[in-house]
Amino acid sequence: MTEAVFHHPRQVLLGAQAGAVALPVCDHYSGVEVRMKKSLALQAEMAAEFGACVFDVTLDCEDGAPVGGEAEHAALVTELALAAAPGMRVAVRVHPVDHPAFDADVAAIVGRAGQRLCHLMVPKVDSLSDVVRAAEALDAAGASQLPLQVLIESPLAVRNAFDIASHPRVQSLSFGLMDFVSAHAGAIPADGMGSAGQFSHPLVVRAKLEIASAAHAFGKVPSHCVVTEFSDANAMSAAARRAADEFGYTRMWSIHPSQIRPILEAFAPGERQIDEAVSIMDAAIRADWAPISFQGVLHDRASYRLYWQVLERAHATGRKLPEVAQAWFL
């Protein structure tokens, strides 16, 4: 019998999408100087603990900069990004494209620290033209390869989510829950912003599903919104699990350090899932990717793709993989 030839699962199963973006499952936001510094320090500490950078740190200009102090805050953010530990993923949220400070944000921050950033987050994107405007600003700042992530925060943006996701510079769509609710002129009650209400109000649920669907349609990453009750660990964990298991999100925002580990836990596959995925992938490789029977169930490339993605998520969340699988992520 001829020995099976090894081809890397990512190339075999994802094909042209093998180079598609794979992001950490947690995106942590902070905009106050002391908290930004603590966030960057925590990121480096947890990277040492997990053996990988398991969450992004996004330094916030939109909510972090005091009115009238936008230029000074942009300068601070630039210095913090440049000083981040090697190998860490650092991003910046700038002001919206129609804000007077947008162009200055991009010129100051991207102009100096663009090579150090993993992406630029643009809030309040309503249409494809807003994405084009942001991409042109990056190009003008000399960062033509820097990806964009965008924040969907209005009913109009939800309507245009598929067009927005189609732009090649867009890497991820995030849902801005609080602005989305407040954009409805009181038609959605305040509890629609809460950890429970955001999963039950029909307009909010529809928006979440539209955003997730648009992102997946174009191979982008859907990023779930905040949980404002940051002192309620149970609410945080429950929301993260629902976002991952029921709404199709593969990434989530954190606004407090206590939320990072619950997000990692909720988005990580369990030990049993990992073991099953490794066994199926190992059998598939031995069969040179032909269909197999595993525990009485037929598997082929469609299911292999699913189980490979389970392992990629395990790796991204710092889960320890069995020895046979570790070589797949070197």
Secondary structure, DSSP 8 states (H G I E B T S, - for coil): --------HHHHHHGGGGG-----SEEEEE-SHHHHHHHHHHHHHHHHHHTS--EEEEEESTTTS-TT-HHHHHHHHHHHHHHS-TT--EEEE---TTSTTHHHHIIIIIHHHGGGEEEEEE-S--SHHHHHHHHHHHHHTT-TT--EEEEE-SHHHHHTHHHHHHSTTEEEEEE-HHHHHHTTTTSS-GGGGSTTGGGTSHHHHHHHHHHHHHHHHTT-EEEE---S-TT-HHHHHHHHHHHHHTS--SEEEESSGGGHHHHHHHHS--HHHHHHHHHHHHHHHHTTT--EEETTEEE-HHHHHHHHHHHHHHHHTT----HHHHGGG-
